[in-house]
Amino acid sequence: MRTAMGVWRWRRNPLRRPTDLFEAWVAFAALVCVIVVAPAIGWVAGLRVDGTLQQAAQEQRQERHLVPAVVVRPAPEPAADVSADALAQRSAPRRTQIVAAWTAPDGSSHEGTVPAAEEPPRAGDRFRIWTDAHGRLVGQPLDPSAAAFHAGMAGLAAAIGVAALGETVRRLVVRRLVHRRYIRLDRAWAAAGPDWGRAGAGS
């Protein structure tokens, strides 16, 4: 509102410099960018990201299957390693690895190493894992609510980015205008310096 009033105030002000009106219009444009353009771009970006993620989630739900698996035996411990990465991994909590067997949706049998569903794992325990149609291990499908959340964050980030860009451009333009005003002022003082005091009364 103050920016809009500033533009209106400078329209016919006799003290107005060309740069004053230009600066006011730049501020007004930045305000419109923050209030109108940035939310609109964020909304569009969020919708597009949501559409893409929801489609990916739907495809994953069609391609990935939750199949029953059974614990066969504990997985062998990896070879000892004294590297820094190995020490960091040891300090972090890690789920027990087991060898499990499962049947794929296409009827093929598989056996592999997976994280244990419960602690401690016991041979014969049953649990479920995500696989593709051929029995290969895959991650859990993307949840629609998680996809909507990520889309919202993407839209918010886009809106903030556009608003920040508009404000950055405004600041750069104002800085350039102020620099030009100082240059003109220095030139005016330099031109008036030799005659300073000659036209004044009693000086």
C-alpha positions in Angstrom: 0.0 0.0 0.0 2.8 2.4 0.9 4.4 1.6 -2.5 1.2 2.3 -4.4 0.8 5.6 -2.5 4.4 6.4 -3.3 3.7 6.0 -7.0 0.6 8.2 -6.9 2.4 10.8 -4.8 5.2 11.2 -7.2 3.0 11.5 -10.3 2.7 15.3 -10.2 5.1 16.4 -7.5 7.1 19.4 -8.6 10.2 18.1 -6.7 10.0 14.8 -8.5 13.1 13.6 -10.3 12.9 11.1 -13.2 14.6 8.5 -11.0 12.1 9.0 -8.2 9.2 8.0 -10.3 11.1 5.1 -11.8 12.1 3.9 -8.4 8.5 4.0 -7.2 7.3 2.0 -10.2 10.1 -0.5 -9.6 8.9 -0.9 -6.0 5.3 -1.3 -7.2 6.3 -4.0 -9.7 8.2 -5.8 -7.0 5.2 -5.6 -4.7 3.0 -7.1 -7.4 5.6 -9.8 -8.0 5.6 -10.8 -4.3 1.8 -10.6 -3.8 0.5 -11.9 -7.2 3.2 -13.4 -9.4 5.1 -15.4 -6.8 2.0 -17.2 -5.4 0.7 -17.9 -8.9 4.0 -19.4 -10.0 4.2 -21.4 -6.8 0.6 -22.7 -7.3 1.3 -23.8 -10.9 4.6 -25.4 -9.9 3.0 -27.2 -7.1 0.2 -28.5 -9.3 2.7 -29.8 -11.9 4.9 -31.4 -9.4 1.9 -33.0 -7.7 0.7 -34.3 -11.0 4.0 -35.9 -11.8 4.5 -37.4 -8.3 0.9 -38.7 -8.2 1.4 -40.4 -11.6 4.7 -41.9 -10.4 3.0 -43.1 -7.2 0.2 -44.7 -9.2 2.7 -46.5 -11.5 4.7 -47.7 -8.5 1.6 -49.1 -6.9 0.8 -51.0 -10.1 4.3 -52.3 -10.6 5.3 -53.1 -7.0 3.7 -55.9 -4.9 3.7 -56.7 -1.2 4.5 -60.5 -1.1 5.0 -62.8 1.9 8.5 -63.8 2.9 9.9 -66.3 5.4 13.1 -66.0 7.4 15.6 -68.7 6.4 18.7 -67.9 8.5 20.7 -64.9 9.7 22.8 -63.3 7.1 26.6 -63.7 7.5 28.4 -60.8 9.1 30.5 -58.7 6.6 34.2 -58.8 6.7 35.9 -56.7 9.4 36.9 -53.2 8.2 38.7 -50.6 10.3 38.1 -47.7 7.9 36.5 -44.5 9.1 33.3 -45.3 7.1 33.1 -48.7 8.8 33.5 -47.2 12.2 30.8 -44.6 11.5 28.4 -47.3 10.3 29.0 -49.4 13.4 28.2 -46.4 15.7 24.9 -45.9 13.9 22.0 -48.2 14.6 21.6 -50.9 12.0 18.9 -53.4 11.4 19.8 -57.1 11.4 20.3 -58.6 8.0 18.7 -62.0 7.3 18.4 -64.4 4.4 14.8 -64.7 3.4 12.8 -66.6 0.8 9.8 -65.4 -1.1 7.6 -66.2 -4.1 7.2 -63.5 -6.8 3.9 -62.6 -8.3 4.9 -64.4 -11.5 5.4 -67.7 -9.4 9.2 -67.7 -9.4 11.0 -68.5 -6.1 13.7 -66.1 -4.8 16.1 -66.0 -1.9 18.1 -63.0 -0.8 19.4 -60.8 2.0 17.0 -58.3 3.5 16.6 -56.3 6.7 14.8 -58.2 9.5 11.2 -57.1 10.1 11.5 -57.9 13.9 14.3 -58.2 16.4 15.5 -60.7 17.1 14.7 -62.6 13.9 13.9 -66.3 14.1 14.0 -68.9 11.4 10.5 -69.5 10.1 9.1 -66.1 11.0 6.9 -64.6 8.3 6.8 -61.0 7.1 6.1 -59.1 3.9 8.4 -57.3 1.5 8.0 -55.2 -1.6 9.0 -56.7 -5.0 8.3 -56.1 -8.6 6.4 -58.6 -10.8 9.6 -60.7 -11.2 10.5 -60.9 -7.6 13.2 -58.3 -7.5 13.4 -56.3 -4.3 12.1 -52.7 -4.6 11.3 -49.9 -2.2 7.9 -49.1 -0.9 5.7 -47.2 -3.4 5.4 -43.5 -2.9 2.5 -42.6 -0.7 -0.1 -40.1 -2.3 0.0 -38.0 0.8 3.8 -37.8 0.8 3.6 -36.9 -2.9 1.2 -34.1 -2.1 3.5 -32.9 0.7 6.5 -32.8 -1.5 4.5 -31.0 -4.2 3.4 -28.4 -1.7 7.0 -27.9 -0.6 8.1 -27.5 -4.2 5.4 -24.9 -4.8 6.3 -23.0 -1.7 10.0 -23.0 -2.7 9.1 -21.7 -6.2 7.0 -18.9 -4.7 9.7 -17.9 -2.3 12.3 -18.0 -5.0 10.3 -15.7 -7.3 9.6 -13.3 -4.5 13.3 -13.3 -3.5 14.3 -12.7 -7.1 11.9 -9.7 -7.4 13.1 -8.2 -4.2 16.7 -8.7 -5.3 16.1 -7.0 -8.6 14.4 -4.1 -6.9 17.4 -3.6 -4.5 19.9 -3.7 -7.4 17.9 -1.2 -9.4 17.5 1.1 -6.3 21.2 0.8 -5.6 22.0 1.8 -9.2 19.7 4.7 -9.1 21.2 6.0 -5.8 24.6 5.7 -7.3 23.6 7.8 -10.3 22.0 10.4 -8.0 25.3 10.8 -6.1 27.2 11.2 -9.3 24.8 13.9 -10.5 24.9 15.6 -7.1 28.7 15.6 -7.2 28.7 17.1 -10.7 26.2 19.8 -9.6 28.3 20.7 -6.5 31.5 20.8 -8.7 29.7 23.2 -11.2 28.4 25.4 -8.4 31.5 25.4 -6.3 33.4 28.3 -8.0 30.4 30.6 -7.8 29.3 29.6 -4.3 28.4 32.7 -2.2 28.6 35.3 -5.0 24.9 35.6 -5.5 23.9 35.7 -1.9 22.9 38.8 -0.1 25.8 40.4 1.8 28.3 37.8 0.8 
